[in-house]
Amino acid sequence: MMAALTAAERGRSVVLLEHEKFCGRKLRITGKGRCNVCNDCDVKTFLRNVPRNPKFLYGALNRFSPAETMAFFESIGVPLKTERGNRVFPVSDNAHDVANALERAMKRAGVKLVPSAAKEVLTRGGAVCGVRTDGGEIACESALIATGGASYPLTGSTGDGYRMAASLGHTVTPLRPSLVPLVCADDCCAEMQGFSLRNVTLRAYDSSGKLLFSELGEMMFTHFGVTGPIVLSASAHLRDHARENCRLEIDLKPGLDEKQLDARLLRDFDKYKNRDFANALGDLAGRAMIPVLVRRSGIPPETKVNSVTHEQRRSLLSLFKAFPLTVTGPLSLDAAIITSGGVEVGEIDPRTMQSKLVPGLFFAGEIIDTDAYTGGFNLQIAWSTGRLAGNHI
Ligand SMILES: Cc1cc2nc3c(=O)[nH]c(=O)nc-3n(C[C@H](O)[C@H](O)[C@H](O)COP(=O)(O)OP(=O)(O)OC[C@H]3O[C@@H](n4cnc5c(N)ncnc54)[C@H](O)[C@@H]3O)c2cc1C
C-alpha cells in the first residue's frame, strides 16, 4: 500500500493486486487491534532493534525515518500518540484507522485496486513485462512483490511471494518463526496455564549456558509453554541457536537481590511461623504458582515454617530468583508474529529495492530477509522499504 501510493503520487499508473476481500488484513490486527505503527526513535536505535540484516535497511530508513513516517500518517489523517518504549499508536487505538487512511490516500492518488491473486511475474528478455493473475494477465514495466511473510496465513500472507521470487531466480533463505510463543518440556506450564507474571525478568540461555537474552516485563504460562511480550522478544534472540534445549530462567523478584529476598522470606516465615510451609508463600507468589514452587523446592509441603532449614530456604530462594524452564522449540510459523528469512538481501539493491537479478522487479516489507523485535519496528521496515520502492518504480 505504501509503495503503491508513493508510485502513484509520482504519476505512475499503479495496479494493486490483493487476494483478500480487503486491503491490510494483517495490518488491521497489529498491536492487538491498536496498531503499533512505528517506534519514535532515531535510525541508529532502530537498527539496534533489527537482529537480521540491519545494514541492508540503512538507506531505506534514512530516506523514510520513523519521524517521517509519523509525519506521513498525521498528514493522511491519522493522529498519533507515543507510549512506553517509544511505541507509536493511532490516538484512536484503532488499527482500522491506519489501514483505512492508507486506502483513502491510495484512491486519491489514483491506485487501481484489483481484487485478484498474483500468480506469477512475467519477464521478457530477462526483464519484467507483466503479472499473471487469477483473472488474466496485466502488462507492466515494473512489479513489486510485497506479499508479506508466511505467518498468520489467514490474514492473506500465504507465502506466495517467496515462490514467485524463487521462480525468478531469487534465493529465499530458510523461513522460520520469530516473535513466537515457546514450547517447554515442563509439565508445570500446563498446570499454571493462563497465569500471568508482571515485572519479572526473563533470561534465555543456549545449550552451552551462554546468556542470550534478559528483559524485564510480562509473560504468561500456557498449555504448551510460555507466551507474552518478553517471551516473544526472547524467541527472536533464540532463533539463530538450536532452540531445542535452550533454557529459560524467570527472576520472579527482580527488584530484590538474594540478600533482600532472604530477609523478606524470613519476615514472611516469622509472620506465618505456625503454618505449614506450603501456606506461607501467599505474600510472595501468585496462587497458581505456589504448588509448583513447593514441589520444585523439594521441601515437604507439610513442613512447619519454623522448621524449614537454611538449606531449604536457599533452594526456595534460588527458585524465586531463577525459576527454570526447558525450551523444546518455538510454536509453528502459523502462530508467529514475524517470518524470519526470505528474499536474500544481497540480491536486492538497498538504494532502490530493485532486484539485482531481474530489472523491473522490486521487493518491500516482510518478504525480504530482514526482521526486527517488537515495538513497531517491523511495520517501519514495511513503510520504509515500501516508500523507497515506490520512489524508484
Ligand atoms: C498478530 C500480529 C500483530 C502484529 N503487530 C505488529 C505491530 O503492532 N507493530 C509492528 O511493527 N508489526 C506488527 N506485526 C508485524 C507486521 O504486521 C508485519 O511485519 C507487516 O504487516 C508486514 O507488512 P507487509 O506489507 O510486508 O506484509 P502483509 O501485511 O502481510 O501484507 C501482504 C499482503 O499481500 C497480500 N497477498 C499475499 N499474497 C498475495 C497474492 N498472491 N496475490 C495478491 N495479494 C497477496 C496479503 O493478502 C496481504 O494483504 C504483527 C504481526 C502479527 C501477525
PDBQT file of the ligand as one rigid body, heavy atoms in Angstrom, charges set to zero:
ROOT
HETATM    1  C1  LIG A 401      -0.804 -10.631  15.249  1.00  0.00    +0.000 C 
HETATM    2  C2  LIG A 401       0.247  -9.713  14.695  1.00  0.00    +0.000 A 
HETATM    3  C3  LIG A 401       0.459  -8.481  15.289  1.00  0.00    +0.000 A 
HETATM    4  C4  LIG A 401       1.464  -7.626  14.817  1.00  0.00    +0.000 A 
HETATM    5  N1  LIG A 401       1.616  -6.407  15.409  1.00  0.00    +0.000 NA
HETATM    6  C5  LIG A 401       2.570  -5.554  14.945  1.00  0.00    +0.000 A 
HETATM    7  C6  LIG A 401       2.693  -4.241  15.486  1.00  0.00    +0.000 A 
HETATM    8  O1  LIG A 401       1.887  -3.798  16.328  1.00  0.00    +0.000 OA
HETATM    9  N2  LIG A 401       3.714  -3.461  15.022  1.00  0.00    +0.000 N 
HETATM   10  C7  LIG A 401       4.586  -3.895  14.067  1.00  0.00    +0.000 A 
HETATM   11  O2  LIG A 401       5.502  -3.147  13.713  1.00  0.00    +0.000 OA
HETATM   12  N3  LIG A 401       4.439  -5.095  13.471  1.00  0.00    +0.000 NA
HETATM   13  C8  LIG A 401       3.442  -5.931  13.888  1.00  0.00    +0.000 A 
HETATM   14  N4  LIG A 401       3.275  -7.149  13.269  1.00  0.00    +0.000 N 
HETATM   15  C9  LIG A 401       4.106  -7.465  12.082  1.00  0.00    +0.000 C 
HETATM   16  C10 LIG A 401       3.555  -6.733  10.856  1.00  0.00    +0.000 C 
HETATM   17  O3  LIG A 401       2.156  -6.917  10.793  1.00  0.00    +0.000 OA
HETATM   18  C11 LIG A 401       4.178  -7.220   9.554  1.00  0.00    +0.000 C 
HETATM   19  O4  LIG A 401       5.571  -7.172   9.659  1.00  0.00    +0.000 OA
HETATM   20  C12 LIG A 401       3.728  -6.343   8.380  1.00  0.00    +0.000 C 
HETATM   21  O5  LIG A 401       2.324  -6.426   8.244  1.00  0.00    +0.000 OA
HETATM   22  C13 LIG A 401       4.413  -6.755   7.088  1.00  0.00    +0.000 C 
HETATM   23  O6  LIG A 401       3.893  -5.977   6.061  1.00  0.00    +0.000 OA
HETATM   24  P1  LIG A 401       3.877  -6.482   4.539  1.00  0.00    +0.000 P 
HETATM   25  O7  LIG A 401       3.177  -5.425   3.766  1.00  0.00    +0.000 OA
HETATM   26  O8  LIG A 401       5.232  -6.883   4.155  1.00  0.00    +0.000 OA
HETATM   27  O9  LIG A 401       3.005  -7.791   4.589  1.00  0.00    +0.000 OA
HETATM   28  P2  LIG A 401       1.447  -8.045   4.965  1.00  0.00    +0.000 P 
HETATM   29  O10 LIG A 401       0.995  -7.011   5.942  1.00  0.00    +0.000 OA
HETATM   30  O11 LIG A 401       1.350  -9.459   5.327  1.00  0.00    +0.000 OA
HETATM   31  O12 LIG A 401       0.689  -7.764   3.601  1.00  0.00    +0.000 OA
HETATM   32  C14 LIG A 401       0.842  -8.610   2.492  1.00  0.00    +0.000 C 
HETATM   33  C15 LIG A 401      -0.412  -8.510   1.650  1.00  0.00    +0.000 C 
HETATM   34  O13 LIG A 401      -0.223  -9.225   0.441  1.00  0.00    +0.000 OA
HETATM   35  C16 LIG A 401      -1.398  -9.965   0.154  1.00  0.00    +0.000 C 
HETATM   36  N5  LIG A 401      -1.026 -11.099  -0.686  1.00  0.00    +0.000 N 
HETATM   37  C17 LIG A 401      -0.235 -12.152  -0.374  1.00  0.00    +0.000 A 
HETATM   38  N6  LIG A 401      -0.096 -12.971  -1.414  1.00  0.00    +0.000 NA
HETATM   39  C18 LIG A 401      -0.809 -12.420  -2.445  1.00  0.00    +0.000 A 
HETATM   40  C19 LIG A 401      -1.042 -12.799  -3.776  1.00  0.00    +0.000 A 
HETATM   41  N7  LIG A 401      -0.503 -13.899  -4.321  1.00  0.00    +0.000 N 
HETATM   42  N8  LIG A 401      -1.841 -12.000  -4.548  1.00  0.00    +0.000 NA
HETATM   43  C20 LIG A 401      -2.383 -10.868  -4.040  1.00  0.00    +0.000 A 
HETATM   44  N9  LIG A 401      -2.198 -10.463  -2.757  1.00  0.00    +0.000 NA
HETATM   45  C21 LIG A 401      -1.403 -11.233  -1.976  1.00  0.00    +0.000 A 
HETATM   46  C22 LIG A 401      -1.906 -10.374   1.522  1.00  0.00    +0.000 C 
HETATM   47  O14 LIG A 401      -3.277 -10.706   1.478  1.00  0.00    +0.000 OA
HETATM   48  C23 LIG A 401      -1.618  -9.127   2.345  1.00  0.00    +0.000 C 
HETATM   49  O15 LIG A 401      -2.679  -8.226   2.329  1.00  0.00    +0.000 OA
HETATM   50  C24 LIG A 401       2.266  -8.011  13.719  1.00  0.00    +0.000 A 
HETATM   51  C25 LIG A 401       2.036  -9.243  13.099  1.00  0.00    +0.000 A 
HETATM   52  C26 LIG A 401       1.033 -10.082  13.576  1.00  0.00    +0.000 A 
HETATM   53  C27 LIG A 401       0.792 -11.401  12.881  1.00  0.00    +0.000 C 
ENDROOT
TORSDOF 0
